[in-house]
Amino acid sequence: MKKERMANLELLRIISMLMIVTAHLLNHGNMIIFAKEGTLSYYFVWILFGISFTSINIYLLISSYFLIDTKFTTWRIAKIAGQVFFYSFGITILFWIFGDVDHELKNMVFSILPISSDFYWFVSMYIGMYVLSPIMNKLIRSLTKRQLECTILICFVLVSVWPNIIYFSSALNTAGGVSISWFLTVYLFGAYLKLYYKPDGTFRRKILYAVLATLLIPLSRFLIEFILITPLGKISIFDDLMWGYSVFYSYSSIIVTIASVLLFIAFLNLDIKKEKAAHYILVIASSSFGVYLIHDHLYIRETLWTLIDGASLLNKWYLPLACIGTILSIYFLCTLIEFLRQILFTPIQSNKRLHSIFYRLDEKLKFYWNS
């Protein structure tokens, strides 16, 4: 079944990618490092950074929402691999020829094998999730609604609640959500919503709940900071609450998961009636993955965040405006580049002979699977 793109979820996809760019500005731009505790800038950047943690889960929820009804094809993997290779290898070559970078052979090898080498960690995990999606779909559709709910609850407790509550133990560690176990857990959430949730159009009420849940992420960090300056802070085990950015600043944290699901549900209830607006949303959203691949390339990342000194913006009255302008500019420029790549790849992706090759491969895999 061909995926039918929905303007409401594609708008959420755009917002999700904007949040990813935001997180990179705050993190790679050294804003969260140099923001002084107690200042307005400190609370501003940590609130934005906390909100941005919902981005990865949202992306996965959108994917799994459609994958539960989508036929697995090797052509989809080839398209993703081609797009990833175009940017990983292409940008690396450009920097090796025209840029002032160290010509480390390791970086070149990684750029040639971007998926297997974890050049982009999200892509490696996503491909793993997609390859496993037929098995996941088979499992999910074999379960009753109640059984699927129990499965989701068990997985959620094991890979989210447990690591958050028993935060001082490394047991069942999902690396903060950077793991295939977490991607598959989120897959269960998205598939369940597609199969059993019926939107009722109450977007405003649901987005309010989602925003309040999202704000709990930065609030959790500020609360932990408060606890650590009280007599309780002398208890050594509480120091682990600030592991990483804090125990709840991770993709697999309880709060981030709940906020992500509520945001996703809210946008499921958003009805975009204007056809022209929906058209533009679909066009812009088609470039969102390219935005990630471009701006988070190793060499682009090193160059971009050296040119954009985020730390210098701290304590400036125009900090919010500067952040918005920077984020939108990066998104806009990367979108233009991705549009050009799409035009360049159109003859390849519309080649019937190439499609037939992957179709035959799919048939062979299907035969092997069924036999």
VOBA-1610 file (N, C-alpha, C; in pm, whole numbers, padded with zeros to 5 digits, always signed):
BEGIN
Met+00084-00120+00000Met+00000+00000+00000Met+00087+00125+00000Lys+00058+00215-00091Lys+00137+00337-00100Lys+00101+00432+00013Lys+00201+00492+00075Lys+00178+00582+00185Lys+00108+00709+00137Glu-00005+00740+00199Glu-00077+00863+00167Glu-00030+00972+00263Arg+00033+01074+00209Arg+00089+01179+00293Arg-00023+01267+00348Met-00014+01296+00476Met-00115+01378+00545Met-00051+01510+00583Ala-00114+01620+00542Ala-00055+01752+00564Ala-00035+01783+00711Asn-00126+01736+00797Asn-00111+01763+00940Asn+00013+01697+00998Leu+00039+01572+00958Leu+00158+01502+01008Leu+00285+01552+00939Glu+00273+01596+00815Glu+00389+01652+00747Glu+00429+01787+00808Leu+00330+01862+00855Leu+00359+01986+00928Leu+00433+01953+01057Leu+00390+01847+01125Leu+00458+01803+01246Leu+00600+01756+01213Arg+00619+01695+01097Arg+00752+01652+01054Arg+00844+01774+01039Ile+00792+01881+00980Ile+00870+02004+00963Ile+00908+02062+01099Ile+00810+02066+01189Ile+00835+02118+01324Ile+00940+02032+01395Ser+00930+01902+01376Ser+01026+01810+01437Ser+01168+01838+01388Met+01183+01861+01257Met+01316+01889+01203Met+01367+02025+01250Leu+01277+02120+01265Leu+01316+02251+01321Leu+01368+02234+01464Met+01305+02143+01539Met+01350+02117+01675Met+01488+02051+01676Ile+01514+01964+01576Ile+01645+01900+01567Ile+01753+02005+01539Val+01725+02097+01447Val+01819+02206+01419Val+01839+02291+01544Thr+01730+02314+01617Thr+01737+02391+01741Thr+01830+02323+01842Ala+01812+02192+01859Ala+01896+02117+01953Ala+02043+02126+01915His+02072+02119+01786His+02210+02127+01740His+02269+02267+01760Leu+02187+02369+01742Leu+02233+02506+01768Leu+02270+02522+01915Leu+02184+02473+02002Leu+02206+02489+02146Leu+02321+02403+02196Asn+02334+02282+02140Asn+02436+02188+02185Asn+02570+02213+02116His+02574+02197+01983His+02699+02215+01908His+02743+02361+01907Gly+02647+02451+01923Gly+02681+02594+01930Gly+02727+02637+02067Asn+02740+02539+02159Asn+02795+02562+02294Asn+02710+02654+02381Met+02584+02671+02348Met+02499+02760+02427Met+02463+02699+02562Ile+02436+02569+02566Ile+02401+02507+02693Ile+02523+02494+02786Ile+02640+02495+02725Ile+02763+02482+02806Ile+02797+02614+02875Phe+02785+02724+02801Phe+02829+02853+02853Phe+02719+02938+02914Ala+02594+02892+02906Ala+02485+02967+02969Ala+02502+02960+03121Lys+02505+03074+03187Lys+02528+03079+03331Lys+02399+03054+03407Glu+02407+02961+03502Glu+02289+02923+03579Glu+02231+03044+03652Gly+02101+03056+03645Gly+02032+03166+03711Gly+01998+03282+03620Thr+02060+03286+03501Thr+02032+03394+03406Thr+01912+03357+03319Leu+01852+03460+03258Leu+01739+03436+03168Leu+01782+03351+03050Ser+01905+03375+03003Ser+01956+03297+02889Ser+01964+03149+02925Tyr+02003+03121+03047Tyr+02017+02983+03092Tyr+01883+02910+03083Tyr+01780+02973+03138Tyr+01648+02909+03137Tyr+01592+02902+02995Phe+01620+03001+02914Phe+01571+03003+02777Phe+01629+02886+02698Val+01761+02867+02703Val+01824+02762+02622Val+01790+02623+02674Trp+01779+02607+02805Trp+01748+02474+02858Trp+01602+02437+02836Ile+01513+02537+02833Ile+01374+02508+02800Ile+01363+02465+02653Leu+01429+02539+02564Leu+01429+02503+02422Leu+01492+02365+02400Phe+01602+02341+02469Phe+01673+02214+02453Phe+01587+02098+02501Gly+01518+02117+02612Gly+01430+02013+02664Gly+01316+01981+02570Ile+01253+02085+02516Ile+01142+02067+02422Ile+01188+01991+02298Ser+01311+02020+02254Ser+01362+01960+02130Ser+01382+01809+02141Phe+01384+01754+02262Phe+01405+01610+02277Phe+01288+01528+02226Thr+01175+01592+02203Thr+01060+01518+02149Thr+01075+01491+02000Ser+01170+01556+01935Ser+01180+01553+01788Ser+01201+01412+01732Ile+01293+01336+01788Ile+01325+01203+01734Ile+01205+01110+01748Asn+01141+01110+01865Asn+01025+01024+01885Asn+00912+01060+01790Ile+00894+01188+01764Ile+00790+01232+01671Ile+00818+01177+01532Tyr+00942+01186+01489Tyr+00980+01133+01358Tyr+00949+00983+01349Leu+00980+00911+01456Leu+00956+00767+01458Leu+00807+00735+01461Leu+00730+00814+01534Leu+00586+00792+01541Leu+00521+00813+01404Ile+00566+00916+01333Ile+00513+00941+01198Ile+00546+00823+01106Ser+00669+00775+01114Ser+00710+00663+01029Ser+00632+00537+01060Ser+00624+00501+01187Ser+00556+00377+01224Ser+00407+00384+01199Tyr+00349+00503+01207Tyr+00207+00523+01180Tyr+00172+00477+01038Phe+00264+00500+00945Phe+00241+00460+00807Phe+00298+00321+00775Leu+00408+00284+00840Leu+00474+00157+00808Leu+00388+00036+00843Ile+00300+00050+00941Ile+00216-00064+00979Ile+00128-00108+00863Asp+00099-00016+00769Asp+00015-00049+00653Asp+00093-00045+00522Thr+00225-00036+00532Thr+00307-00021+00411Thr+00384-00149+00380Lys+00386-00184+00254Lys+00459-00302+00210Lys+00610-00273+00211Phe+00686-00366+00265Phe+00831-00353+00269Phe+00887-00364+00127Thr+00977-00273+00091Thr+01043-00279-00039Thr+01192-00246-00025Thr+01273-00317-00101Thr+01417-00287-00102Thr+01443-00155-00174Trp+01349-00113-00258Trp+01363+00013-00330Trp+01366+00130-00232Arg+01285+00122-00127Arg+01284+00228-00027Arg+01419+00238+00043Ile+01478+00123+00075Ile+01610+00123+00138Ile+01713+00182+00042Ala+01702+00145-00086Ala+01796+00196-00186Ala+01784+00348-00200Lys+01662+00400-00197Lys+01642+00545-00208Lys+01703+00618-00089Ile+01680+00564+00030Ile+01737+00625+00150Ile+01889+00618+00145Ala+01942+00501+00109Ala+02087+00482+00101Ala+02149+00576-00001Gly+02082+00593-00115Gly+02133+00683-00219Gly+02138+00827-00173Gln+02032+00870-00104Gln+02027+01006-00053Gln+02134+01029+00054Val+02148+00932+00143Val+02248+00944+00250Val+02389+00947+00192Phe+02417+00855+00097Phe+02550+00850+00036Phe+02581+00978-00040Phe+02482+01033-00109Phe+02501+01157-00185Phe+02558+01266-00096Tyr+02502+01279+00024Tyr+02546+01386+00114Tyr+02671+01347+00194Ser+02675+01225+00244Ser+02790+01186+00326Ser+02919+01188+00244Phe+02917+01123+00128Phe+03037+01117+00044Phe+03059+01248-00032Gly+02950+01306-00085Gly+02962+01428-00164Gly+03019+01544-00084Ile+02966+01566+00035Ile+03014+01675+00119Ile+03158+01649+00163Thr+03189+01522+00194Thr+03325+01487+00234Thr+03425+01518+00123Ile+03391+01481+00000Ile+03479+01509-00115Ile+03499+01659-00132Leu+03392+01735-00123Leu+03402+01881-00140Leu+03494+01942-00035Phe+03483+01895+00088Phe+03569+01950+00194Phe+03713+01905+00178Trp+03732+01783+00129Trp+03870+01736+00107Trp+03938+01815-00004Ile+03860+01856-00104Ile+03919+01929-00217Ile+03932+02078-00188Phe+03825+02137-00134Phe+03822+02283-00119Phe+03831+02332+00026Gly+03812+02244+00122Gly+03811+02288+00261Gly+03943+02266+00332Asp+03953+02327+00447Asp+04072+02313+00531Asp+04040+02214+00643Val+04040+02084+00609Val+04008+01980+00707Val+04116+01873+00705Asp+04124+01799+00814Asp+04218+01686+00819Asp+04169+01575+00727His+04259+01525+00643His+04221+01419+00550His+04238+01283+00617Glu+04153+01257+00716Glu+04159+01130+00787Glu+04090+01023+00702Leu+04161+00914+00677Leu+04108+00805+00596Leu+03981+00748+00660Lys+03977+00748+00793Lys+03860+00695+00864Lys+03734+00769+00824Asn+03742+00902+00816Asn+03625+00981+00780Asn+03579+00952+00637Met+03675+00929+00548Met+03638+00896+00410Met+03569+00761+00402Val+03624+00662+00475Val+03563+00528+00476Val+03422+00536+00534Phe+03407+00609+00643Phe+03276+00623+00706Phe+03176+00690+00613Ser+03224+00788+00535Ser+03134+00859+00443Ser+03092+00771+00326Ile+03176+00675+00289Ile+03142+00581+00182Ile+03044+00475+00231Leu+03054+00442+00360Leu+02966+00343+00422Leu+02888+00410+00535Pro+02807+00510+00503Pro+02745+00592+00608Pro+02646+00518+00697Ile+02576+00420+00641Ile+02474+00351+00721Ile+02537+00249+00814Ser+02626+00167+00762Ser+02690+00064+00844Ser+02793+00121+00941Ser+02848+00238+00909Ser+02951+00298+00995Ser+02894+00392+01101Asp+02760+00410+01100Asp+02697+00499+01197Asp+02740+00645+01174Phe+02762+00682+01048Phe+02799+00820+01015Phe+02690+00915+01060Tyr+02566+00873+01035Tyr+02448+00940+01093Tyr+02379+00835+01180Trp+02386+00851+01312Trp+02334+00747+01400Trp+02185+00720+01377Phe+02109+00826+01350Phe+01965+00809+01332Phe+01935+00722+01210Val+02009+00742+01102Val+01987+00667+00979Val+02014+00518+01003Ser+02122+00488+01072Ser+02156+00348+01099Ser+02045+00279+01178Met+01994+00348+01281Met+01886+00291+01362Met+01757+00281+01282Tyr+01730+00381+01200Tyr+01606+00383+01123Tyr+01602+00268+01021Ile+01715+00247+00953Ile+01721+00137+00856Ile+01700+00003+00928Gly+01760-00010+01046Gly+01739-00131+01124Gly+01592-00150+01157Met+01526-00042+01196Met+01382-00048+01228Met+01302-00085+01104Tyr+01337-00026+00990Tyr+01262-00053+00867Tyr+01278-00198+00823Val+01399-00250+00833Val+01424-00391+00796Val+01341-00484+00884Leu+01325-00447+01010Leu+01249-00530+01103Leu+01099-00504+01097Ser+01057-00401+01023Ser+00916-00363+01021Ser+00821-00475+00974Pro+00859-00557+00873Pro+00766-00666+00836Pro+00740-00763+00951Ile+00845-00792+01028Ile+00830-00882+01142Ile+00746-00815+01250Met+00772-00686+01273Met+00694-00610+01370Met+00547-00607+01331Asn+00521-00585+01203Asn+00382-00579+01156Asn+00312-00712+01174Lys+00385-00820+01146Lys+00330-00954+01162Lys+00294-00978+01309Leu+00385-00939+01396Leu+00362-00955+01540Leu+00243-00872+01586Ile+00244-00743+01548Ile+00140-00650+01593Ile+00002-00695+01548Arg-00009-00739+01422Arg-00140-00779+01369Arg-00186-00915+01422Ser-00095-00989+01483Ser-00134-01117+01543Ser-00190-01099+01684Leu-00173-00980+01739Leu-00216-00952+01875Leu-00354-00886+01877Thr-00429-00912+01981Thr-00553-00839+02001Thr-00519-00698+02051Lys-00618-00613+02055Lys-00597-00476+02102Lys-00542-00477+02245Arg-00601-00559+02331Arg-00556-00566+02470Arg-00414-00623+02479Gln-00383-00724+02398Gln-00249-00782+02400Gln-00144-00682+02352Leu-00180-00603+02250Leu-00088-00500+02201Leu-00067-00394+02307Glu-00171-00355+02378Glu-00159-00258+02487Glu-00066-00310+02596Cys-00080-00437+02629Cys+00008-00498+02731Cys+00152-00503+02683Thr+00171-00534+02555Thr+00306-00538+02497Thr+00372-00400+02504Ile+00296-00298+02467Ile+00348-00161+02472Ile+00383-00124+02615Leu+00296-00158+02708Leu+00321-00126+02850Leu+00447-00195+02900Ile+00463-00322+02867Ile+00581-00397+02912Ile+00709-00335+02855Cys+00709-00308+02724Cys+00827-00249+02661Cys+00857-00110+02717Phe+00752-00032+02738Phe+00770+00102+02792Phe+00829+00099+02933Val+00781+00007+03014Val+00833-00005+03151Val+00979-00049+03148Leu+01012-00146+03061Leu+01147-00201+03059Leu+01251-00103+03005Val+01218-00029+02899Val+01320+00054+02834Val+01304+00203+02858Ser+01201+00243+02934Ser+01183+00385+02965Ser+01167+00408+03116Val+01064+00349+03172Val+01035+00372+03314Val+01147+00318+03402Trp+01188+00195+03378Trp+01294+00134+03460Trp+01422+00217+03458Pro+01479+00249+03341Pro+01603+00328+03340Pro+01586+00467+03402Asn+01463+00522+03399Asn+01441+00653+03459Asn+01429+00647+03611Ile+01355+00548+03660Ile+01334+00537+03805Ile+01457+00478+03872Ile+01511+00369+03815Ile+01633+00308+03869Ile+01750+00368+03789Tyr+01762+00498+03794Tyr+01856+00571+03708Tyr+02002+00542+03740Phe+02029+00490+03860Phe+02167+00466+03902Phe+02216+00329+03858Ser+02132+00255+03787Ser+02170+00122+03738Ser+02183+00125+03587Ser+02278+00050+03534Ser+02298+00044+03388Ser+02218-00069+03325Ala+02142-00143+03404Ala+02063-00253+03350Ala+01959-00200+03253Leu+01937-00271+03143Leu+01840-00232+03041Leu+01866-00092+02987Asn+01991-00055+02983Asn+02028+00078+02933Asn+02003+00086+02783Thr+01924+00185+02740Thr+01895+00203+02597Thr+01973+00319+02538Ala+02080+00360+02607Ala+02165+00470+02560Ala+02083+00596+02537Gly+01987+00619+02624Gly+01906+00741+02614Gly+01812+00741+02495Gly+01787+00625+02438Gly+01698+00617+02322Gly+01771+00600+02191Val+01904+00603+02195Val+01984+00584+02074Val+02011+00434+02060Ser+01905+00359+02038Ser+01918+00213+02028Ser+01800+00156+01951Ile+01820+00041+01891Ile+01715-00022+01812Ile+01599-00065+01902Ser+01628-00101+02027Ser+01520-00141+02118Ser+01423-00027+02142Trp+01475+00096+02150Trp+01386+00210+02171Trp+01309+00242+02044Phe+01375+00234+01929Phe+01306+00262+01802Phe+01188+00166+01783Leu+01208+00039+01818Leu+01101-00059+01803Leu+00990-00037+01906Thr+01024+00013+02022Thr+00922+00045+02123Thr+00833+00158+02074Val+00894+00262+02019Val+00817+00373+01963Val+00734+00325+01844Tyr+00787+00230+01770Tyr+00714+00171+01657Tyr+00580+00114+01704Leu+00581+00049+01819Leu+00458-00008+01875Leu+00356+00101+01904Phe+00401+00215+01957Phe+00311+00327+01986Phe+00245+00377+01857Gly+00327+00402+01755Gly+00276+00456+01630Gly+00179+00361+01562Ala+00212+00232+01562Ala+00126+00133+01499Ala-00007+00122+01573Tyr-00001+00128+01705Tyr-00125+00120+01784Tyr-00217+00236+01752Leu-00162+00356+01744Leu-00243+00474+01714Leu-00306+00464+01575Lys-00234+00407+01480Lys-00289+00392+01345Lys-00405+00291+01345Leu-00390+00184+01420Leu-00490+00078+01418Leu-00613+00108+01502Tyr-00594+00180+01613Tyr-00704+00190+01709Tyr-00746+00332+01749Tyr-00666+00432+01714Tyr-00704+00568+01756Tyr-00781+00638+01644Lys-00894+00697+01679Lys-00976+00771+01584Lys-00978+00920+01622Pro-00913+01006+01542Pro-00912+01150+01571Pro-01053+01206+01575Asp-01075+01301+01667Asp-01207+01363+01679Asp-01206+01512+01644Gly-01088+01562+01600Gly-01080+01701+01555Gly-01061+01804+01664Thr-01043+01762+01789Thr-01026+01858+01900Thr-00878+01892+01916Phe-00825+01966+01820Phe-00682+01998+01818Phe-00643+02091+01932Arg-00718+02198+01954Arg-00679+02300+02052Arg-00664+02243+02193Arg-00758+02163+02234Arg-00751+02107+02368Arg-00634+02010+02379Lys-00615+01930+02278Lys-00508+01829+02283Lys-00369+01892+02271Ile-00356+01999+02194Ile-00225+02063+02183Ile-00189+02131+02313Leu-00290+02179+02388Leu-00265+02239+02519Leu-00206+02136+02615Tyr-00265+02016+02617Tyr-00212+01909+02702Tyr-00071+01872+02660Ala-00048+01868+02529Ala+00083+01831+02477Ala+00189+01933+02514Val+00156+02061+02502Val+00251+02167+02537Val+00284+02162+02686Leu+00183+02143+02769Leu+00207+02134+02914Leu+00297+02016+02947Ala+00274+01902+02881Ala+00358+01784+02905Ala+00500+01810+02858Thr+00515+01880+02746Thr+00648+01910+02692Thr+00726+02001+02786Leu+00658+02096+02848Leu+00725+02189+02940Leu+00772+02119+03067Leu+00717+02001+03095Leu+00763+01924+03211Leu+00908+01877+03193Ile+00953+01868+03068Ile+01091+01822+03043Ile+01192+01920+03103Pro+01190+02049+03063Pro+01284+02142+03128Pro+01255+02161+03276Leu+01128+02155+03314Leu+01093+02170+03456Leu+01159+02061+03539Ser+01170+01940+03482Ser+01233+01829+03555Ser+01379+01860+03585Arg+01448+01924+03492Arg+01588+01958+03514Arg+01601+02065+03623Phe+01516+02166+03615Phe+01523+02273+03715Phe+01490+02221+03854Leu+01399+02124+03861Leu+01364+02063+03989Leu+01481+01983+04045Ile+01550+01909+03958Ile+01668+01832+04001Ile+01776+01927+04051Glu+01796+02039+03982Glu+01896+02138+04025Glu+01861+02190+04164Phe+01732+02211+04188Phe+01689+02260+04320Phe+01717+02155+04428Ile+01687+02029+04396Ile+01710+01920+04493Ile+01857+01911+04529Leu+01944+01931+04431Leu+02088+01916+04455Leu+02148+02026+04542Ile+02077+02140+04556Ile+02130+02246+04644Ile+02068+02240+04783Thr+01977+02144+04804Thr+01919+02121+04936Thr+02003+02017+05009Pro+01976+01991+05136Pro+02049+01886+05208Pro+02045+01750+05138Leu+01939+01726+05058Leu+01931+01600+04985Leu+02044+01586+04884Gly+02097+01702+04841Gly+02204+01700+04743Gly+02332+01637+04796Lys+02341+01621+04927Lys+02460+01559+04986Lys+02458+01407+04974Ile+02342+01353+04938Ile+02333+01209+04918Ile+02391+01178+04780Ser+02497+01102+04778Ser+02575+01083+04655Ser+02494+01025+04541Ile+02396+00940+04572Ile+02321+00874+04466Ile+02241+00975+04382Phe+02209+01091+04441Phe+02134+01192+04368Phe+02217+01262+04261Asp+02349+01250+04272Asp+02435+01310+04169Asp+02407+01250+04032Asp+02367+01122+04029Asp+02341+01055+03903Asp+02217+01109+03831Leu+02137+01187+03904Leu+02020+01248+03840Leu+02061+01344+03728Met+02184+01394+03739Met+02234+01487+03638Met+02324+01417+03536Trp+02309+01284+03526Trp+02387+01210+03427Trp+02351+01262+03288Gly+02454+01292+03207Gly+02428+01351+03076Gly+02379+01493+03093Tyr+02264+01522+03035Tyr+02203+01655+03052Tyr+02112+01655+03174Ser+02058+01542+03208Ser+01980+01511+03327Ser+01906+01382+03295Val+01856+01315+03394Val+01799+01182+03376Val+01678+01184+03283Phe+01608+01297+03275Phe+01489+01304+03191Phe+01516+01371+03056Tyr+01638+01417+03034Tyr+01674+01474+02904Tyr+01731+01365+02814Ser+01643+01276+02770Ser+01682+01170+02678Ser+01559+01132+02597Tyr+01580+01074+02480Tyr+01468+01039+02392Tyr+01377+00935+02455Ser+01434+00849+02540Ser+01355+00739+02597Ser+01302+00770+02736Ser+01316+00893+02783Ser+01268+00924+02918Ser+01116+00921+02923Ile+01062+00901+03041Ile+00917+00892+03060Ile+00849+01019+03010Ile+00900+01134+03053Ile+00835+01261+03020Ile+00843+01289+02871Val+00960+01267+02812Val+00977+01293+02668Val+00885+01204+02586Thr+00873+01079+02627Thr+00786+00985+02554Thr+00640+01029+02560Ile+00594+01061+02679Ile+00454+01104+02695Ile+00429+01232+02616Ala+00521+01328+02626Ala+00505+01454+02553Ala+00502+01430+02402Ser+00589+01341+02354Ser+00596+01311+02210Ser+00465+01251+02160Val+00413+01154+02235Val+00288+01088+02196Val+00172+01187+02197Leu+00168+01274+02298Leu+00059+01373+02306Leu+00068+01474+02193Leu+00189+01514+02157Leu+00206+01605+02043Leu+00160+01537+01914Phe+00195+01411+01899Phe+00156+01336+01780Phe+00004+01324+01772Ile-00060+01292+01884Ile-00205+01280+01887Ile-00271+01414+01856Ala-00215+01522+01910Ala-00271+01655+01884Ala-00272+01685+01734Phe-00163+01656+01667Phe-00155+01687+01524Phe-00238+01589+01440Leu-00265+01470+01492Leu-00358+01381+01424Leu-00497+01444+01418Asn-00526+01530+01514Asn-00656+01596+01522Asn-00658+01732+01455Leu-00548+01770+01392Leu-00542+01897+01321Leu-00594+01879+01178Asp-00690+01962+01142Asp-00747+01954+01008Asp-00702+02076+00927Ile-00617+02054+00829Ile-00569+02161+00742Ile-00657+02163+00618Lys-00750+02256+00616Lys-00853+02258+00512Lys-00807+02325+00383Lys-00719+02424+00393Lys-00676+02496+00274Lys-00584+02410+00189Glu-00624+02384+00065Glu-00547+02297-00023Glu-00410+02355-00056Lys-00403+02486-00076Lys-00276+02549-00110Lys-00178+02537+00005Ala-00225+02561+00129Ala-00139+02548+00247Ala-00091+02404+00261Ala-00181+02309+00240Ala-00145+02167+00250Ala-00040+02131+00145His-00055+02187+00025His+00040+02160-00083His+00180+02208-00046Tyr+00190+02330+00004Tyr+00321+02385+00042Tyr+00383+02306+00157Ile+00300+02263+00250Ile+00350+02183+00363Ile+00410+02052+00312Leu+00340+01987+00219Leu+00389+01860+00165Leu+00520+01878+00090Val+00532+01988+00016Val+00654+02014-00060Val+00772+02039+00033Ile+00751+02125+00132Ile+00860+02158+00226Ile+00900+02036+00309Ala+00800+01960+00352Ala+00828+01843+00436Ala+00909+01737+00362Ser+00895+01732+00229Ser+00969+01632+00151Ser+01120+01652+00159Ser+01162+01771+00202Ser+01306+01802+00211Ser+01361+01786+00353Ser+01274+01754+00448Ser+01315+01757+00589Ser+01430+01661+00620Phe+01427+01541+00563Phe+01534+01445+00588Phe+01667+01498+00533Gly+01660+01565+00419Gly+01780+01625+00360Gly+01838+01733+00449Val+01752+01807+00516Val+01798+01912+00608Val+01887+01851+00716Tyr+01844+01736+00767Tyr+01923+01666+00869Tyr+02057+01618+00813Leu+02052+01554+00696Leu+02174+01497+00638Leu+02277+01604+00604Ile+02231+01721+00565Ile+02324+01829+00527Ile+02384+01895+00650His+02300+01948+00735His+02353+02034+00843His+02423+01954+00954Asp+02395+01820+00959Asp+02461+01741+01064Asp+02574+01653+01009His+02616+01680+00887His+02737+01614+00835His+02856+01657+00920Leu+02949+01565+00942Leu+03065+01590+01029Leu+03134+01722+00996Tyr+03168+01745+00869Tyr+03243+01864+00831Tyr+03156+01989+00833Ile+03029+01974+00791Ile+02938+02089+00798Ile+02918+02130+00944Arg+02901+02031+01030Arg+02879+02058+01172Arg+02996+02134+01232Glu+03119+02090+01202Glu+03237+02157+01256Glu+03249+02300+01203Thr+03219+02319+01075Thr+03232+02451+01014Thr+03119+02544+01055Leu+02997+02492+01050Leu+02878+02572+01077Leu+02880+02632+01217Trp+02908+02548+01315Trp+02899+02596+01453Trp+03025+02670+01497Thr+03126+02673+01410Thr+03240+02762+01433Thr+03206+02902+01381Leu+03139+02905+01266Leu+03096+03033+01208Leu+02985+03096+01292Ile+02892+03012+01336Ile+02782+03062+01420Ile+02819+03038+01565Asp+02871+03138+01628Asp+02913+03126+01768Asp+02792+03150+01858Gly+02721+03041+01886Gly+02599+03053+01965Gly+02623+03111+02103Ala+02737+03076+02163Ala+02767+03124+02298Ala+02774+03276+02304Ser+02813+03340+02194Ser+02824+03487+02192Ser+02689+03555+02197Leu+02583+03478+02171Leu+02447+03535+02172Leu+02387+03539+02312Leu+02448+03464+02403Leu+02394+03456+02538Leu+02394+03593+02605Asn+02290+03619+02683Asn+02272+03744+02758Asn+02250+03865+02668Lys+02225+03839+02539Lys+02187+03949+02450Lys+02035+03959+02448Trp+01984+04082+02439Trp+01839+04101+02442Trp+01770+04037+02321Tyr+01845+04022+02214Tyr+01787+03967+02091Tyr+01814+03816+02077Leu+01849+03750+02186Leu+01879+03606+02182Leu+01767+03524+02118Pro+01641+03539+02160Pro+01535+03460+02096Pro+01524+03484+01946Leu+01533+03612+01905Leu+01524+03646+01763Leu+01641+03588+01684Ala+01761+03594+01745Ala+01880+03541+01680Ala+01869+03390+01662Cys+01815+03322+01762Cys+01798+03176+01753Cys+01698+03140+01643Ile+01586+03211+01641Ile+01483+03185+01540Ile+01539+03210+01399Gly+01608+03323+01383Gly+01666+03357+01254Gly+01769+03256+01208Thr+01852+03210+01299Thr+01956+03112+01267Thr+01894+02978+01227Ile+01797+02933+01304Ile+01732+02804+01278Ile+01661+02805+01143Leu+01585+02912+01117Leu+01511+02921+00991Leu+01605+02934+00871Ser+01715+03006+00890Ser+01811+03022+00780Ser+01875+02889+00743Ile+01915+02811+00844Ile+01975+02680+00819Ile+01874+02589+00749Tyr+01752+02591+00798Tyr+01648+02506+00739Tyr+01622+02546+00594Phe+01615+02676+00568Phe+01586+02727+00434Phe+01697+02689+00335Leu+01822+02712+00373Leu+01934+02683+00283Leu+01946+02533+00255Cys+01930+02453+00359Cys+01937+02307+00340Cys+01822+02257+00254Thr+01705+02319+00269Thr+01589+02281+00188Thr+01615+02309+00041Leu+01673+02424+00010Leu+01706+02457-00129Leu+01802+02355-00189Ile+01903+02317-00112Ile+01999+02217-00160Ile+01931+02084-00184Glu+01842+02045-00093Glu+01772+01918-00107Glu+01678+01920-00228Phe+01614+02033-00255Phe+01530+02044-00375Phe+01611+02021-00502Leu+01731+02077-00505Leu+01819+02058-00621Leu+01858+01911-00635Arg+01886+01846-00522Arg+01920+01702-00527Arg+01802+01621-00579Gln+01682+01655-00536Gln+01564+01582-00582Gln+01547+01595-00733Ile+01571+01716-00786Ile+01564+01737-00931Ile+01670+01652-01002Leu+01791+01650-00944Leu+01901+01574-01002Leu+01871+01425-01003Phe+01805+01375-00899Phe+01779+01232-00884Phe+01650+01187-00952Thr+01570+01280-01002Thr+01441+01243-01063Thr+01455+01141-01176Pro+01549+01159-01271Pro+01563+01059-01379Pro+01599+00921-01326Ile+01679+00917-01218Ile+01720+00788-01161Ile+01601+00721-01093Gln+01528+00798-01013Gln+01420+00740-00934Gln+01298+00704-01020Ser+01290+00759-01140Ser+01178+00727-01229Ser+01217+00624-01335Asn+01338+00570-01325Asn+01386+00471-01421Asn+01314+00338-01400Lys+01237+00297-01501Lys+01156+00176-01489Lys+01241+00050-01479Arg+01355+00048-01549Arg+01442-00069-01544Arg+01498-00088-01403Leu+01535+00024-01340Leu+01587+00018-01203Leu+01479-00031-01107His+01357+00018-01126His+01246-00027-01043His+01222-00177-01059Ser+01234-00226-01180Ser+01208-00368-01205Ser+01312-00457-01136Ile+01435-00407-01128Ile+01541-00483-01060Ile+01505-00505-00914Phe+01464-00396-00848Phe+01429-00406-00707Phe+01297-00481-00687Tyr+01209-00472-00786Tyr+01083-00547-00777Tyr+01113-00697-00780Arg+01202-00738-00868Arg+01239-00880-00876Arg+01308-00926-00748Leu+01391-00837-00692Leu+01456-00869-00565Leu+01354-00886-00454Asp+01254-00798-00452Asp+01147-00810-00352Asp+01072-00941-00366Glu+01045-00982-00490Glu+00973-01106-00515Glu+01053-01226-00467Lys+01184-01223-00488Lys+01270-01332-00442Lys+01270-01340-00289Leu+01279-01225-00226Leu+01276-01221-00079Leu+01142-01270-00026Lys+01036-01230-00096Lys+00901-01272-00057Lys+00887-01424-00071Phe+00940-01478-00180Phe+00933-01623-00202Phe+01010-01698-00093Tyr+01130-01647-00063Tyr+01213-01710+00039Tyr+01144-01704+00176Trp+01083-01590+00206Trp+01015-01571+00335Trp+00895-01667+00347Asn+00816-01677+00241Asn+00696-01759+00247Asn+00724-01908+00240Ser+00840-01945+00182Ser+00871-02087+00169Ser+00933-02142+00297
//
